[in-house]
Amino acid sequence: MHAFQLTGYKLQKILIANRGEIAVRIIRACRDLGIGSVAVYSECDQVARYVRMADEAYPIGPSPPTESYLHINRIIDVARRCRADAIHPGYGFLSENAAFAEACRDASIIFIGPSPELIERMGDKTAARQVAKKAGISVVPGTEGAIGPEVSDDAIAEMSQGVGFPLLVKAAAGGGGKGMREATSLETLASAIRTARSEAETAFGDSAVYLERKITEARHIEVQLLGDHYGTVLPFVERECSLQRRHQKVLEETPSTVLTEKLRAQITSAAAEIARSVGYTNAGTVEFLLTPDGQFYFLEMNTRLQVEHPITEAVTGVDLVQWQIRIARGERLTLEPKALLVPRGHAIECRITAEDPDNSFMPSPGHMTVLQVPSGPGIREDSNLESNAEISIYYDPLISKLVAWGEDRAQAIVRMRRALSEYQIVGVRTSVPFFLWMLNQSDFESVKFDTAYLDRLLLTRQGSAFLPPTTEDQEVASIAAALYMFLASDGGSKTISSDQKTRQQDRSSINWKTFARIEGVRN
C-alpha cells in the first residue's frame, strides 16, 4: 500500500483502463470530483464517445483485446507518459487481474480497487470458499480445491460422487458464467469438464476447475460492499440477479422482494463478515444462492465494480464510483451504515445488447445508423454509443444499461416498459424486443422465478429461435407485412411522416413475428 493512500493524497489524473459505457461512467465521476481523466483506445474505438469525452486520450494498439485493453505493459506505459496518479480498471478486461494491480503498484500508480493479494485470493473461487467457511458462512457443497489438468477423469469421477448430481463444473479463476457447464450424470461429466476447461483457458488463462452441486430453484442474491483502508466495511441493500440466460445475468433489480428484514440483515452481515475477515478494501460484491426455504450459501466474490451497480446507486443515492476513487486516495467511509440497507424505492436494470432474440441471441455487430434513447422520470441510460456508431465484433455487444426507478416495484416496471418502447435503434438487432416480452410475463410480475426460470421459459417458447407462430401470430404478422408493403410502395411513402419512416426502418431490422409482438405491447 502506498503511503499517500493513507494521507488523503489528492489525485490529479486518472487513467481508465477500459472502454465503452463504463469508461463514460468513470469519466463523469472524475469530472464531478474535479479530477482529470485519461482514455485509452484501440483502433476501432478511436472516434468513440468516451474517447472524445476524456481530457486526454491515447492509442494502445489494434482492435483485438489481447493487443490493446488486455496489454498490461502498453497501459502502464501510457499511464507513465501522461503522468496519471491512478488507474481505474472498470469491470471486465484487467479489473480482476492481480498481475495488473501489481504492475500498477510497481510503477507507483494507485490501482483503484483491492490489492493484488486480495484479487488473487478472492478471485480464486476455491480459495474464496475457504475464506467464507472460516468466517462461518455456509458454502454450496463441492470440491475443496481447484482441479488442474493433471487430475485424471477417474479421480474426478470419484470426487463427483461426494458432491452429487446434478452438479456444475466451474472455472476456478472464472466468473460471469464463463467456463461453467452442467453435468447431470457420470456419463456427461467428462464432456462438461472438457468444455469448461477449454472456456476457462480461453477466458482466464487458467484451465483449473472445481465441482459444485447444482442448487435447484435457487435465487441469485448479491451484496454490494465498500471497504476503506481503516477497517470499515459497509454492505448495501441486496440485488436480485436471478433472471439469467445460460448463467449470464440479463436483468437485475433491487431490493429483492423475497427477503424479509431478518433475512436481509443476515445475508448482508454475512457478506460484510467475509470481506472484513480478509481486510477487503474498495468496491466488491459477495454473491449468494438463496433456496426457497430461506437458506443461503456463499457463491463467490467479485473484486471489482459490477455491471449492475447503477441500481444500487438509484435506491441509496450513493455514487459508488466516486467512493471507489475517494477510498483509493485515502478517505474514510463516512456513509451511514443503516441508511445503506433501507432502499428508497425500487430499481430495475436491463442490459440492452446488440443480439438477435429471434435467432438464439446471436451477436448482431454492425453500423448503428439511428439511436434514440429513452428518458423521462425515473430513467437512467448508461451508454457509450450514439447514432452512426459501430458495434464491433471484438467486444461485448452491450449497447447500454437501462435503469428504471420507481417508488415501488410496480412503478419501476411500468417505467421500464415505457422506456423500452421509446428506444429507436436502426442498423442492428437488439434485445429490446426480448425485454418488452419478458416484462409482460405474469411470472415476472408476480416474482415467481429462479436462476433457471428464463432458460426454461425460452426452451418452451423457442429452440434455436422462436417456435413456429400460432394461427393468431400468423394473422397479425400477415396484416403487419401487408401494411409494410403498402408503406414501402411509392403511394405509401408519399403520405407517411418522417416519424413513420423511422419506424418503417426500425421494423425492417427485426422479423415480423417479433415486430407484431412489439406493436402489441406498444399499443
C-alpha angles and dihedrals in degrees: 000000000000116000092230090059087072099042102060095260109192111235112220102182135018126196115212110217094199144061143226127029096345089056089053089049093052093045089056091051090050091051091051090052095045093246125140117244130215123197128200122202143186123225095273093047098053094110096035120135095245090053091055092045096054121090090233133013133192134186117240104182147283123344101264108096093231088062096044127008093029095045103105098187094052093050093047090048092054091047090054094046094050091040095236115182094206145010125223111201098194108201131309121020107052099348094109097031110120092195090058093049089049092049089054090051092048089052091050091245120136113243108214097224139048124318121279089251092056093046090052094045099045094033090063100082095207093049090048090053089056091051090053092048092051088051089056096252121137116244130201108269111261147116117318101225141028116279110224128200090263092069112098125238089242092055091049091049089055091050090052091061090064092050099044133218139312093046140160125237105213135184109253091215095035144102142161093064094293118135093019126130134166123232118194097182144002088269092062097038099085093051092047091052094049092051094044091049092050093050092045093052091049096045102036107014089242124096096192115124139178135206124244130178114249110241108212124217089013128151124222109232123176134187124213115220138190122194128183131204092261100066099267116135119181125192122207131213110288129264123223109223102165098120100091137151114212090343092308118118114238103168131021132184140182135248106025110236093214099059119096119211089256093051091046090054091049098048096043091047090051091052092049092048092054091051093043092051091063097037093249119195134193124007123338141148131224115206127207140182114228120203124211090255093058099259115138131199131196111250108174145310125244110210095205145050114299128233088236097053093114093073090057089050090050095057099036104035090228120136100221095188092053089050091051088057094043092051091048091055092052105265123148121239108257099175120126105251097210093050091058090062096050108076120213102220126319132293134196129192126200119192104223108206138177093248132124111240090190092058106047091282093291112179114266107203120175146092115327103209097180131028121173112172128205124250139160135103114353096002127125122178118191110194145141096200133093139169113308091022121141124235102215126218089221101067144045109294093234111145099177147328109245115201126189121190125194139169086252138004094269092056092045090054093049091050092047091052090050092048093049091051090054094059115109111188120166127181102034134050115247143191092248093101090050093054092047088054096043096049089058095055111113092224090058093050091048093042093239100148144103136189093285096043098094094048089050092048094049090046092057091045101039145007110199088338137006115307118261109287122262121242089264091050090051092051093050091045092050091053091047092048092050090050090050092051091051093049090047092053123090093253093050097044091053092063104038123099125237089256090055090049090056090050089048089056090046091053093051091060096062133047119264097246090059092041092053088053092050093050090050089056094044093050 
